[in-house]
């Protein structure tokens, strides 16, 4: 009996020791390569605060950035037990994203999806790599061109007008800005992708089938992203699917139904995404899964990413009466209707949106995988580090955007910092410190579409309403700990006060 007890004790010690060794095995990974960085902790890695739920990973990365940026070009960090190289120098980041793009051509998120069980997401240009990435990106490029967006501009304006009428019909002035923005973007994207007119502005308590499915995709994606860091040391515990199977089935059925309808119709429609993809199907050898995958890729970009930016811009305008008044004056100076090019070229509107993207960049952190071995500079003292294929690299656009050395008073909403007379966005892009949609060949392909949606929505809402904060509106920029995209903590609740048509020049 005693021998059995001793055996169990020894076995327990061996198991504990094995687990400890497994969890700490890589903790000298960067030290052996003469790369500085915070000391990792068991289970927590170098992010103990976000591990404990005290802040977001983005905020903790920023603390590391501030501590080391003056002495190092990059530091070693650990996501639980997994080593990552955190880039602190904007010029080094630009090298990785542009000149050395081929060495870092793979996004780490491509490892979050199993191609065996999730066929639609692996068709996304954001996930694919190599020749497959180039092919999928080229599938969408023509439909996202400026000329195509010009032709779709009137439809966007109609969606925004319906949003304005929807707000006017509500019996109260305070509304959830994010929920409003999502209604607008799903209405725009339903027509743009599938040519479907969604009944989205009838009842504030109801959502259309497309809207519900898009929400379900985001909920599952949030769980996946949240669990990815927690299970990075135990991949067997990681969720298999990034998006639910039911949403894949739903969107495949939508595509199949529309394709059948259009094949039977004598009318050839290529002005929406599904029509464009059907037109190039044979030429590009696209299968139905790839067509459906392209549609869901655009849906997420144009639905959630754009809605988050619109909501944050409205919040910042509500909190800053001076900026909102100045923006409304610019909008009222121009004769209606504005053409697509005229709206896109409104200077102060553009500055307000660029400043929103600086404070709340959709791509807060770029997660890249080293595809080929490369040597990069660690600091100005001559240190270098050899990266091997498979090494992970972090680039925090959030940290660059919130660095007072590049952006004076970085937490303030000051659109004038992007004034063209001061160099505009070009100056900050050339410095490598403005990366709201990434940089280089893998920059977000839906950039122009997203900016078009945002500008149309802000134009219509600011012209028709005076927007003010409620008592529940945050006055700071504290971030939500868990969110699919960067978001301010708590809901964005705002007041919308209708401006009479004959007095729309009032502040």
Secondary structure, 3 states (H helix, E strand, C coil): CHHHHHHHHHHHHHHHHHHHHHHHCCCCCCHHHCCCCCCCECCCECCHHHHCCCCCHHHHHHHHHHHHCCCCCEEEEEECCEEEEEECCHHHHHHHHHHCHHHHCEEHHHHHCCCCCCCCHHHCCCCCCHHHHHHHHHHHHHHHCHHHHHHHHHHHHHHHHHHHHHHHHCCCCEEEHHHHHHHHHHHHHHHHHHCCCCCCCCCCCCCCHHHHHHHHHHHHHHHHHHHHHHCCCCHHHCCCCCCCHHHHHHHHHHHHHHHHHHHHCCCCCCCCHHHHHHHCHHHHCCCHHHHHHHHHHHHHHHHHHHHHHHHHHHHHHHHCHHHHHHHHHHHHHCCCCCCHHHHHCCHHHHHHHHHHHHHCCCCCEEEEECCCCEEEECCCCCCEEEECCCCEEEEEHHHHHCCCCCCCCCCCCCHHHHCHHHCHHHHHHHHCCCCCCCCHHHCCCCHHHHHHHHHHHHHHHHHHEEEEECCCCCCCCCECCCCCCCCECCCCEEEEEECCHHHCCCC
